[in-house]
Every structure is written in structure tokens, then in C-alpha cells.
Amino acid sequence: MTDTRHSKILILGAGPAGYTAALYAARADLRPIVLAGPEPGGQLTTTTEVENFPGYPKGVTGPEMMEHLREQAERFGTEVIYDLANEVDLSQRPFRVVGDSGVYTADALIVATGASAKYMGLPSEQRLRNKGVTACATCDGAFFRNQHVAVIGGGDTAMEEAQYLTRMCASVHLIHRRDSFRASKVMQARTLENPKITVHWNRTVKEVLGDDGVTGLLLQDTTGGADERLDVTGMFLAIGHEPNSKPFAGKLDMDEAGYIKIARPGSTYTSVPGVFVCGDVADKVYRQAVTAAGTGCMAAIDAERWLAEHS
Ligand code: NDP
């Protein structure tokens, strides 16, 4: 028989948003359960050094920081369960979540399932992930100081990442698969005017070169010309993110890209009363650990107040 667990607050996701929500909910004596999902610790577990989370003057590794966040949440009574939410029923209260190994009911639900950066799917790209291949300039740009790097993509994120990287890198090569950008005009103009950025139109990456670190890219001409080699030591993917919101499709209001919509500006309320959202699954602009943690705190406070009003 499947085990059913009830909690006042159930938190889906164990990244900075989920653990911060858990910390606040636990300190309010709400004994939250966190379902850790497919990637316990979230995107930070795939990065190496984190230097931009306040409170770590010497930096910290992503996995170590997530370990600290988990311990801190558990210290006040959070229970972390390593299960994956497959199905959610938000049509009645308590809400019901079906996981791989159990069923969970909750009076309030906090969605903190995060987002995943898209990768191109090349074996060489996967092999060199975090060894020169990354998807976050704000997180990792500082490791490429005075080096030549490439950014892949033609949207606003690619423009932003390329411009950011020009502050510390010797040069930035922007690789785009077509002959025009989809980014906003103002972002395009800033990119094209920046003397440190070279745009390579109509190019895709055929292979990331290097054994223990990136030494270059093999570029394919999408108009049929010859392949060419580009010498760079870093490759920043900026081809979009995917919010991890599939189980909520048709149940919570979302935008066209699948980011869960905030129902009341300045809060973490969703379209369903009693369901709150925090972190990257609702944020396509900032996407930082510290902003995720901030909204996690907001979600716990919103949920706690909502429970007090509705129980
Ligand atoms: P987008 O989906 O807008 O752009 C992705 C880019 O990556 C496109 O140029 C696309 O090419 C390219 N791409 C996609 N898949 C591949 C692939 N497999 N190989 C090579 N290239 C690929 O994503 P963004 O993250 O840039 O932006 C998401 C949303 O967030 C947008 O609405 C954007 O406006 C917004 N945003 C706003 C910001 C701001 O206002 N400051 C900052 C950042 C994002 P193609 O064009 O050919 O499809």
C-alpha cells in the first residue's frame, strides 16, 4: 500500500528557494516536508565555485552551499524526502501530490521546482560541462578573466551574457545560428556597438574541443560553407531555460514559456489560493541563487499567513 503523508506545508524542490522556504516554515513550527525532486540541491549542484552568494567571502562550492542550506532547514524540523512529484491535484484541499514512492497531502503548497538551462545536446558539450562549458555568465564569468570566450544564442539572454563577459574577458565571440537576432532592438544595438564582441552569424557549434578543459569550438556554417575552428577557453550557453513546471500545466496560470505567473504583484501567490511559487520556476529575468532564496522566504511568509487566515 502507498504511504500517505500529510503536512501543513509541502515544498516541491530543494534548491535555494525551496530550502529557504523550508527554513522559514520550520522556524514558524509548521514542520514542512520538502520533496527534493530529480536534482536535489538544484542548478547549483552543477556549478563549481559560487562567489556571489552573500556571506561567503572566500566562495563556496555549489554542492557545499546546498548542503549548508539543507542542514539549516533540517535543524528547525524540516523533513527532506528524496522523492519526485509526478502528479498534483490542486482542485481541492488538502492538495495532493503523487510521488514515485509516496502520496503527500498538504494544506498549503510551495512550488520551488526551478528551471533548467537548455544545452545543445552534443556529447563533447556534456563532457566539458563545468570544465569550460557553462550556462551562467554571472555565476562563472569571473573564472574566465582575460580569456577569449564564446556565447551561444541570439536572444536577450545571449546579449546580456555577452555584454557582461566583456567586462572581464579579453574578447567575446557571439555565435548565432541565423543572420538576425531575436533579442530586443536596444540589446542588439548595445551588442553590435561593443568593440569586444565579434558576432559569428549563421554558425552552430559542431563540437566543443578539449580534453580536460575547453580549447576551442568547431563551428559549422548553417549556409553550407566550410567548418572553422575558433580558439576560446570558455563556452556560455544562452539558448534559453526551461521552467520545471510541467506537472502544473493547466492547473496554475503560466506564461507562454511555462513560467508560473504571480497572481498578486509583489507576492508569491499563484492563481490557486494556498499554492505559492518561488525561485526560477517563476523568474525568467534574475535567476540567481540569492533572488531564489529571497522569494523562498517570501513564499514561506505568505503561506504561513494564508494558513493562519484559513485554518
Ligand atoms: P530566447 O528563447 O529568447 O532565445 C534563445 C536563443 O537561442 C535564440 O536566438 C535561438 O535561436 C537560440 N537557440 C535556441 N536553441 C538553440 C540551439 N539548439 N542551438 C543554437 N541556438 C539555439 O531565450 P532567452 O533566454 O534569450 O530569453 C527568454 C525570455 O526572457 C525572452 O522573452 C527574453 O526577452 C527574456 N529576457 C529578458 C531580459 C531583459 O529584459 N533584460 C534578459 C533576458 C531574457 P533562434 O533565434 O534562431 O530561434
Residues whose N, C-alpha, C, O or C-beta is under 5 A from the ligand:
A	BS01	NDP	M120 G153 G154 G155 D156 T157 A158 R177 R178 R182 A238 I239 G240 H241 K284
